Amino acid sequence: MQTMAVEIQDDYVQNFMSYVNNHSENITIKKDQNLELDPYFYEREKELHQIRDDIKNGQIEMVSHETVWGNIKNHLKTIENR
């Protein structure tokens, strides 16, 4: 069995569903909640996995929470002193 994502033009949904109903012994349709909540879910997931892999193999450095907020505070002090 294979799983596929299918995009269907709005005006063709009824025709597509008729086809599926006529071949229901071979086709199962279920909605993907991830895509309903976020149409770019799988693209974002892939990007986050790549970022994690890049951190693990040393291609990019992960900066600590404390460092980031320290940099922000220093920047704000610089702005306030102008």
C-alpha positions as CSV (number, residue, x, y, z in Angstrom):
1,M,0.0,0.0,0.0
2,Q,1.1,3.6,-0.7
3,T,0.1,6.8,0.9
4,M,-0.1,10.0,-1.3
5,A,-1.2,13.5,-0.8
6,V,-3.6,14.7,-3.5
7,E,-4.6,18.3,-4.3
8,I,-8.0,18.6,-6.0
9,Q,-9.4,21.7,-7.6
10,D,-12.5,22.9,-5.7
11,D,-14.7,22.5,-8.7
12,Y,-13.6,18.9,-9.3
13,V,-14.0,17.6,-5.7
14,Q,-17.4,16.1,-6.4
15,N,-16.1,14.2,-9.5
16,F,-13.1,13.0,-7.6
17,M,-15.3,11.7,-4.7
18,S,-17.5,9.9,-7.1
19,Y,-14.5,8.1,-8.6
20,V,-13.3,7.2,-5.1
21,N,-16.7,5.9,-4.1
22,N,-16.8,3.7,-7.3
23,H,-13.4,2.3,-6.4
24,S,-13.7,2.2,-2.6
25,E,-12.4,-1.3,-2.3
26,N,-8.9,0.0,-3.4
27,I,-8.9,3.5,-2.0
28,T,-9.2,4.9,1.5
29,I,-9.5,8.6,2.2
30,K,-8.8,10.3,5.5
31,K,-8.0,13.9,6.2
32,D,-4.6,14.8,7.5
33,Q,-5.2,16.9,10.6
34,N,-1.6,18.3,10.4
35,L,-2.4,19.8,7.0
36,E,-5.8,21.1,8.2
37,L,-4.1,23.0,11.0
38,D,-1.1,24.1,8.9
39,P,-1.0,23.7,5.2
40,Y,2.9,23.9,5.3
41,F,3.3,21.4,8.2
42,Y,5.4,18.9,6.4
43,E,7.7,21.6,4.8
44,R,8.2,23.1,8.2
45,E,8.9,19.7,9.8
46,K,11.5,18.9,7.1
47,E,13.2,22.3,7.7
48,L,13.3,21.8,11.4
49,H,14.7,18.3,11.0
50,Q,17.4,19.8,8.8
51,I,18.2,22.5,11.3
52,R,18.5,19.9,14.0
53,D,20.8,17.7,11.9
54,D,23.0,20.8,11.1
55,I,23.3,21.5,14.8
56,K,24.2,17.9,15.5
57,N,26.9,17.6,12.8
58,G,28.3,21.0,13.7
59,Q,27.4,22.9,10.5
60,I,25.6,25.5,12.6
61,E,25.9,26.5,16.2
62,M,23.0,26.6,18.6
63,V,23.2,29.6,20.9
64,S,22.0,29.3,24.5
65,H,18.8,31.1,25.7
66,E,21.0,33.1,28.1
67,T,23.3,34.3,25.4
68,V,20.4,35.4,23.1
69,W,18.7,37.4,25.9
70,G,22.1,38.8,27.0
71,N,22.7,40.1,23.5
72,I,19.2,41.6,23.3
73,K,19.7,43.3,26.7
74,N,23.1,44.7,25.6
75,H,21.6,45.9,22.3
76,L,18.7,47.7,24.2
77,K,21.2,49.4,26.5
78,T,23.1,50.6,23.4
79,I,19.9,52.0,22.0
80,E,18.9,53.7,25.3
81,N,22.4,55.4,25.6
82,R,22.1,57.1,22.2
